[in-house]
């Protein structure tokens, strides 16, 4: 789908066809998180964004807690 970004005072408007919106699981009135990454805009329902944030937070917690063990495992052994 190709569309044009339009201006509205200090914001931008992107017209999204209803069928594309329906495929995304996002509905009119939903709160969304907008993220810019690799020359793209990612629109994600807030509950998905919150779930992602919690997963990232938990992953970081595990890695920080076990970092020394992971470093030692990554070194491997010199035994052959």
C-alpha positions as CSV (number, residue, x, y, z in Angstrom):
1,X,0.0,0.0,0.0
2,X,1.3,3.5,-0.9
3,X,-0.1,6.6,0.7
4,X,0.8,10.2,1.2
5,X,1.7,11.9,4.5
6,X,-0.3,15.1,5.0
7,X,0.4,18.0,7.3
8,X,-1.9,19.2,10.1
9,X,-0.5,22.1,12.0
10,X,2.3,20.6,14.1
11,X,1.4,16.9,13.3
12,X,1.4,14.6,10.3
13,X,-1.6,12.5,9.1
14,X,-1.3,9.1,7.5
15,X,-4.4,7.7,5.9
16,X,-4.6,4.0,6.6
17,X,-7.3,2.1,4.6
18,X,-9.7,0.2,6.9
19,X,-8.8,-3.2,5.5
20,X,-5.1,-2.6,6.3
21,X,-6.0,-1.4,9.8
22,X,-8.1,-4.5,10.3
23,X,-5.2,-6.8,9.3
24,X,-3.0,-5.1,11.9
25,X,-5.4,-5.8,14.8
26,X,-5.5,-2.0,15.5
27,X,-8.9,-0.3,15.7
28,X,-10.1,3.2,15.6
29,X,-9.7,4.8,19.0
30,X,-6.9,2.3,20.1
31,X,-3.8,3.8,21.8
32,X,-0.7,3.0,19.8
33,X,3.0,3.3,20.3
34,X,4.9,4.7,17.3
35,X,8.6,3.7,17.0
36,X,11.0,4.8,14.3
37,X,13.5,2.1,13.3
38,X,15.6,1.5,10.1
39,X,13.8,4.2,8.0
40,X,10.4,2.8,9.0
41,X,7.6,3.7,11.4
42,X,6.3,0.8,13.5
43,X,2.8,1.2,14.9
44,X,2.0,-1.2,17.8
45,X,-1.0,-1.4,20.1
46,X,-0.1,-0.2,23.6
47,X,-0.7,-3.6,25.1
48,X,1.8,-5.1,22.7
49,X,4.3,-2.4,23.3
50,X,3.9,-2.9,27.1
51,X,4.4,-6.7,26.7
52,X,7.6,-6.0,24.6
53,X,8.9,-3.6,27.2
54,X,8.4,-6.2,29.9
55,X,10.2,-8.9,27.9
56,X,13.1,-6.6,27.2
57,X,13.3,-5.6,30.9
58,X,13.2,-9.3,32.0
59,X,15.8,-10.3,29.5
60,X,18.1,-7.5,30.5
61,X,17.6,-8.5,34.2
62,X,18.6,-12.1,33.4
63,X,21.6,-11.1,31.4
64,X,22.9,-8.7,34.0
65,X,22.4,-11.2,36.7
66,X,24.2,-14.0,34.9
67,X,26.6,-12.0,32.8
68,X,29.7,-13.4,34.4
69,X,28.5,-17.0,33.8
70,X,27.7,-16.2,30.2
71,X,31.2,-14.7,29.7
72,X,32.9,-17.8,31.1
73,X,30.7,-20.1,28.9
74,X,31.5,-18.0,25.8
75,X,35.2,-18.5,26.5
76,X,34.8,-22.2,26.2
77,X,37.7,-24.5,27.1
78,X,41.1,-25.1,25.6
79,X,40.8,-28.9,26.1
80,X,40.8,-30.9,22.9
